[in-house]
Amino acid sequence: MAYKRILLKLSGEALMGNRDYGIDPKRLAEYAEDIKEIVEKDIEVAVVIGGGNIFRGVAGASNGMDRVQADYMGMLATVINGLALQSALEDADVQTRLQTAIKIEAIAEPYIKRKAVRHLEKGRVVIFGAGTGNPFFTTDSAAVLRAIEVNADVILKGTRVDGVYDSDPEKNKDAVKFNNITFVDVLKKGLKIMDTTAFTLSQENNLPIIVFDMNTRGNLLKVISGENIGTVVAN
């Protein structure tokens, strides 16, 4: 296998499936099966999920809500998604732990780096909820931060698009896909992969990012196996 310990970043919107909001149980079960497939290959898996299918802090703030309050609401949305994924994984007989940056002891462990690493070493999937625990930071930033803290080999950004293109492939049929691209070239071309804070943190810590289509069954295992799936972003 190309990687031993990975951090999988999923968007909250991905959990909607074909719905307009909320969580599609079918999509959730598919993700759980894909994750189970790589856990059975002795890959250590950490997961960060966004909350945009339930509430997006920036959108709330743009409608007149206090940005700090809105961001905390967004963090709680990621905890809801984390609980949903935890349930789906346990239904698939995969051991999991949900850790949150905000203390909610009744439903999750507080985030402690050493405990997270120990869970990973024991083969448990660790889901990190509530972002970084701070307003004004996205779940992209949380994903990169947690990946660095637990010494993940790579960030796998699962999307509905099969990689990074020079323009939006859903709007431009002539968009050109990159199989490999450097952090520097991404910035030069103004491509949007993650927010700037997360992207810079990844670049400075030499942590590669692979952007791939998570909605095609089996793709996660192919990425882990080193197959040419998606786009690799590295120094």
Secondary structure, DSSP 8 states (H G I E B T S, - for coil): ---SEEEEEE-GGGGGTTSSSS--HHHHHHHHHHHHHHHTTT-EEEEEE--TTT--HHHHHHTT--HHHHHHHHHHHHHHHHHHHHHHHHHTT--EEEEESS--TTTSEE--HHHHHHHHHTT-EEEEESTTSSTT--HHHHHHHHHHHTT-SEEEEEESSSSEESS-TTT-TT--EESEEEHHHHHHHT--SS-HHHHHHHHHTT--EEEEETTSTTHHHHHHTT-S-SEEEE-
